[in-house]
Structure formats: C-alpha cells, structure tokens
Amino acid sequence: MNDCQHGHTATLSAPTHPQTEPVAGPDVSDWGRRFEDLASRLDRRFRRREQRARVREYLQALLSPLDRKNGWQIAEAAGVVSLDQMQRFVRTAPWDEHAVQDNLPQYVIEHLADLSDVLVLDETGFLTRGERSAGVQRQYSGTAGRIKNCQIGVFLAYASAKGSALIDGELYLPKSWTDDRERCRQAGISDDVAFATKPELARQMLERARSARVTANWVTADEVYGGNPVLRNWLRSHGQSYVMAVAQTEAVQVAGLRDPKPVPAWDLIGCLYGVLESFECRCW
C-alpha cells in the first residue's frame, strides 16, 4: 500500500493464527445400520409390510433437516404420492401408539444409561389457531411467555452425561375439554379420558417409567410439580431422590427440625443453588 504522506511503500500481510486441531464431527458412517436397528424394533408393532415401510419413511422425514415438519413437508420428504396416505398412517391405520412408545425408554437406556442419570419433568406449549385441536384453549405458555391460544404437553426426559432424550409425553386436557364429551369425541378423544392435572400426568409417566425398569438417581422439576405434595409423597414412597422447585412460602420438613419451616428459613438451599427460587431436596 502506498503511503503518500511519508513517501515510502508499506506492505500488509494477513494476520497469523495459531494452528488448531480440526474438530471431529459425529461419526455417521454406520447411521444406516443404527437407523435400521431402531426401525426393526418397531416391526412387530405393525401388521402389514406397507405399514412397516411407511414408519421408516416417516422417521427418516422427522430426522431430516426440513425447516418445517408438518404433514405436507413430511409426506413430500418421504416421497408419498399424496398427503392423505401419510395422514391415514398417522391417524387411522390400525397400530397401537402406546405399544410403539413402550419401545422408546429401553432404546434410550441402552444408549444413554450412566451413573449421572436424571429424570426431568417439564411442559411446553404449542401455539395454534382455532378451537378444534385437542386440548387447545387460552392458557399460559412458557414458549410464548404469556397467555396464548395453545396446547400444553407434559413430558418426561432421561438425561445423563451421555446425552438426553424424551421418553414419554402426555397432552394436557383442560376441564373445558373433559367437561364437553362431544367436543372430545370430535377431536378423537375417547370417553374414558378424564381430567388430570399436570402433576397427575407427571406421576402417570413416572409410573410407566418404573414399569419399564427405567430408573434414575434423581427426578427434577419446576414449581408446577414441586408444589404438589401428592407427587412428592409418591416419590418418597418409592424411595426416589428428587430436586424440585417450590414456592418460597412452601413449608417443608428439614432434617433435625421437629416442625416444618417455610422454605426461606432453609438458607442453605438458596446458597447452594444461587437462585431466587428455593428447592426441596430429598435423598433416601
């Protein structure tokens, strides 16, 4: 570069950077074999060969890098001639989704089991329009951070140092739905589905996990679940250690104290976690 003011020529060179080792990406060399191992576990859940082929197409579309994964995009990615074919497979084809779901926990445990394992309870909202989607109403959604028209799902995840994965889930049905059986029927909800609170749904999923021999060192959840004494008592009755957020006004039994004390008196907990919320911990 010419510097006219000082009458000399200077050269600029690119800055040098220390050599770094390339970051190793995930090993996908045997992805096809692993996918087939997963899909083959589900074969006995589907009677017809066409259904077994369809479930492979559906799973591959779900695992693809599609920007959106609604019915149209999934059908197109799967190479299905019409959307109706994929919708029939998901909605009306004769297969038991609960039986399929039973395969999931054991598959997750085989790959992620570790001494650091934790079961995580949480919920999420699915924003939607209209009033016909099952469970939809104006309710608080953590996804939106405010009250919106949405559906709420309660989920159970297994997490360890090796990774994490959802192993169960339940759709929360508000009383505005369970009190209107005709509305439920139109949405495909059977008459035997009764109202259940979110902590009750959480307990049902934990019971299924125990039945599937899925155990963990800890169960953790936020205040929606930690504030429910029935759920906490159920965990204690099964010898399950847990860490759950509770309101600061919640009275809990502290080891060494005869009477329950409000959580703020349990100063150690607030210091231990360094957060504004207080937690109830139980080890058995």
Beta strands, then each sheet from edge to edge (+ up, - down):
strand 1: 2-3
strand 2: 8-9
strand 3: 118-127
strand 4: 137-141
strand 5: 146-160
strand 6: 163-172
strand 7: 218-221
strand 8: 242-246
strand 9: 251-252
strand 10: 261-262
strand 11: 278-282
sheet 1: 1+ 2-
sheet 2: 4+ 5- 3+ 7+ 8+ 11-
sheet 3: 4+ 5- 6+
sheet 4: 9+ 10-
end
